[in-house]
Amino acid sequence: MLHGRMTRREAFVAGAAAMLPLAAASAASAAGNPQPEPALTVGIATLGFGDYTNRRLAVELAAQGFRTVQLFLNQTDSRYWKYNGRSDLSDLTAARCQEIADAYRSAGIAIHSLGVYTNLIHPDEAERKANLAYFEAMMKAARAMGVRNLITEAGHYELEKPSSVAYHFQEEVWKRMVATAKELAQLAERHDVTVLFEPFFRGFLASAKRTRVFLEEVGSPRIRALLDPANLLEVNDLGEMFEQLNAWIDCLHAKDRKLHVDRGVPAGQGDLDYRKLGVLAAKHTPKVPLILEYVDASDYKQALAHLQNAMRP
């Protein structure tokens, strides 16, 4: 992954910011004082830690105070991640899934969700069916891990011949994508999981309103939303994002982006107003985790420090 380096802050010492809400609550309890309201939960995505085993990563993250992860199967001992496609899951047995999950839970870390991000918008029916079958296999893996949420985008596809209307904005693609999401909802119901769709301004779910309309048309409690504000910064203000989607949001991503730029960066390196994000998240989605994304071993402590500083009163 390509990330810049923060220049405004020094590396945050041992990730202590992640523990501030817990430490404050413990101190208040020890003093016989009422505990404060729970702070927003800050977690981290495992995608950027591809050089770690699951157990090594769990130990390091726990030492920095993390208690929640979004699991991408991209570690050295679970290399199943493939963006916008599918991978061979034939050796991802229930026992193997339980072993992966135990690496985190034994370190005191909960797995909020499992990243899938397959291609559900492909025009070829056979490809879509294969990707839905892959998604169902990931649902089974999630359940074996004790995980009830899976994350995806609609997927990306480019037409070979140019068109005056982008593929993902075409009328027939909308109808087909809604039908595919309804099939996905049936699979989610079968396996008792929830699928969260993540919008992005250059894809099918290109705005908060379009995402809300899509979710309403699919009409299933099994199909909900992950809001990554940096993905919609180009087309929506933060207030608009929460106004349109707060009833649907089950997870938030915490990364950043410069305006008019495609590439995402760690929190604090773009134009997202993190202090306003913290206020809106606390108001509209206080029980929803903020998952640090687009970070790796070199920069996650700085991103964590920026997020925690922005969340302080």
Residue pairs with C-beta under 8 A, 6 or more apart in sequence:
1 47
1 48
1 294
1 296
2 263
3 265
3 266
3 269
3 294
3 295
3 296
3 298
3 299
4 265
4 266
4 269
5 298
5 299
5 302
6 266
6 268
6 269
6 299
6 302
6 303
6 306
8 268
9 268
9 302
9 305
9 306
11 301
11 302
11 305
12 301
12 302
12 304
12 305
12 308
14 63
14 64
15 63
15 64
15 65
15 66
15 301
15 304
16 65
17 65
17 304
17 305
17 307
17 308
17 309
18 42
18 64
18 65
18 66
18 304
18 308
19 65
20 39
20 308
21 36
21 38
21 39
22 65
24 36
25 35
25 36
25 38
28 34
28 35
28 36
29 35
38 286
39 311
40 278
40 281
40 282
40 286
40 288
40 289
40 290
40 311
41 67
41 68
41 288
41 289
41 290
42 66
42 68
42 254
42 289
42 290
42 291
42 292
42 304
42 307
42 308
43 66
43 67
43 68
43 69
43 70
43 112
43 289
43 290
43 291
43 292
44 61
44 66
44 68
44 69
44 70
44 291
44 292
44 293
44 295
44 300
44 304
45 69
45 70
45 72
45 115
45 253
45 291
45 292
45 293
45 295
46 54
46 57
46 69
46 70
46 71
46 72
46 74
46 75
47 72
47 74
47 81
47 115
47 293
48 294
48 295
48 296
48 297
48 300
49 57
49 74
49 75
49 296
49 297
50 74
50 75
50 76
51 76
51 297
52 60
52 75
52 76
52 297
53 75
53 76
53 77
53 103
54 75
54 77
54 78
54 100
54 103
54 104
55 103
55 107
57 75
57 103
58 69
58 103
58 104
58 106
58 107
58 109
59 107
61 69
61 107
61 109
62 107
62 108
62 109
64 301
64 304
66 109
67 108
67 109
67 110
68 109
68 110
68 111
68 112
68 289
68 291
69 104
69 109
69 110
69 111
69 112
69 291
70 111
70 112
70 113
70 114
70 115
70 151
70 251
70 291
70 293
71 100
71 104
71 111
71 113
71 114
71 115
71 145
71 147
72 81
72 114
72 115
73 79
73 80
73 81
73 92
73 100
73 114
73 115
74 80
74 81
77 100
78 92
78 96
78 100
80 87
80 88
80 89
80 92
81 87
81 115
83 117
84 117
84 118
84 119
84 153
84 155
84 156
85 118
85 119
85 131
86 118
86 130
86 131
86 134
87 134
89 134
89 137
89 138
89 141
92 137
92 141
94 140
94 144
97 141
97 144
97 145
98 144
98 145
100 145
101 111
101 144
101 145
101 146
101 147
104 110
104 111
105 111
111 145
111 146
111 147
112 147
112 149
112 251
112 289
112 291
113 147
113 149
113 150
113 151
113 196
113 251
114 138
114 141
114 142
114 145
114 147
114 149
114 150
114 151
115 150
115 151
115 152
116 134
116 135
116 138
116 150
116 151
116 152
117 151
117 152
117 153
117 155
118 131
118 134
118 135
118 152
118 155
119 127
119 128
119 131
119 155
119 156
119 157
120 128
120 131
120 132
120 135
120 152
120 154
120 155
120 177
120 180
120 181
120 184
121 154
121 155
121 156
121 157
121 167
121 168
121 173
121 176
121 177
121 180
121 204
122 128
122 131
122 155
122 157
123 157
123 167
123 173
123 176
128 180
131 155
132 180
132 183
132 184
132 187
135 150
135 152
135 184
135 187
135 195
136 187
136 191
138 150
139 150
139 187
139 188
139 191
139 193
140 191
142 148
142 149
142 150
142 191
142 193
143 191
143 192
143 193
147 193
148 192
148 193
148 194
149 193
149 194
149 195
149 196
149 250
149 251
150 188
150 193
150 194
150 195
150 196
151 195
151 196
151 198
151 226
151 251
152 195
152 196
152 197
152 198
153 197
153 198
153 199
153 200
153 203
153 204
153 205
154 168
154 177
154 197
154 203
154 204
154 205
155 203
155 204
156 168
156 203
157 167
157 168
158 167
159 167
163 170
167 173
168 203
168 204
168 206
169 204
169 206
173 204
177 204
177 214
178 214
178 217
178 218
181 197
181 214
181 218
181 220
181 223
182 218
182 219
182 220
184 195
184 222
184 223
185 195
185 218
185 220
185 222
185 223
188 194
188 195
188 220
188 222
188 223
189 220
189 222
193 222
194 221
194 222
194 223
194 224
194 250
195 222
195 223
195 224
196 224
196 225
196 226
196 250
196 251
197 205
197 211
197 214
197 215
197 223
197 224
197 225
197 226
198 205
198 225
198 226
198 227
198 228
198 231
198 253
199 205
199 206
199 207
199 208
199 210
199 211
199 225
199 227
199 228
199 231
199 232
200 206
200 228
200 231
200 232
201 207
201 231
201 232
201 233
201 234
201 235
202 262
205 211
205 214
206 235
207 232
207 235
207 236
208 227
208 232
208 236
208 240
208 241
208 243
208 244
208 245
209 240
209 244
211 225
211 244
211 245
211 248
212 244
212 245
212 248
215 223
215 224
215 225
215 248
224 248
224 249
224 250
225 245
225 248
225 249
225 250
226 249
226 250
226 251
226 252
226 253
227 241
227 242
227 245
227 249
227 251
227 252
227 253
228 252
228 253
228 255
228 293
229 238
229 241
229 252
229 253
229 272
229 277
230 253
230 255
230 256
230 257
230 264
230 270
230 272
231 253
231 257
231 264
232 241
233 257
233 259
233 270
233 271
233 272
234 257
234 259
234 260
236 244
238 272
238 273
238 276
238 277
238 280
239 280
242 249
242 280
242 281
242 283
242 284
242 285
246 284
246 285
249 284
249 285
249 288
250 288
251 288
251 289
251 291
252 281
252 285
252 288
252 289
252 290
252 291
253 290
253 291
253 293
254 267
254 274
254 277
254 290
254 291
254 292
254 293
254 303
254 307
255 264
255 265
255 266
255 267
255 270
255 292
255 293
255 294
255 295
255 303
256 264
256 265
256 266
256 267
256 268
256 269
256 270
256 271
256 272
256 274
256 294
257 263
257 264
257 265
257 270
257 271
257 272
258 265
258 270
258 271
259 271
261 270
264 270
264 293
264 294
265 294
266 292
266 294
266 295
266 299
266 300
266 302
266 303
266 306
267 274
267 292
267 295
267 303
267 304
267 306
267 307
268 274
268 302
268 303
268 305
268 306
268 307
274 306
274 307
274 310
274 311
275 310
275 311
277 310
278 307
278 310
278 311
281 288
281 290
282 311
290 307
292 300
292 303
292 304
292 307
295 303
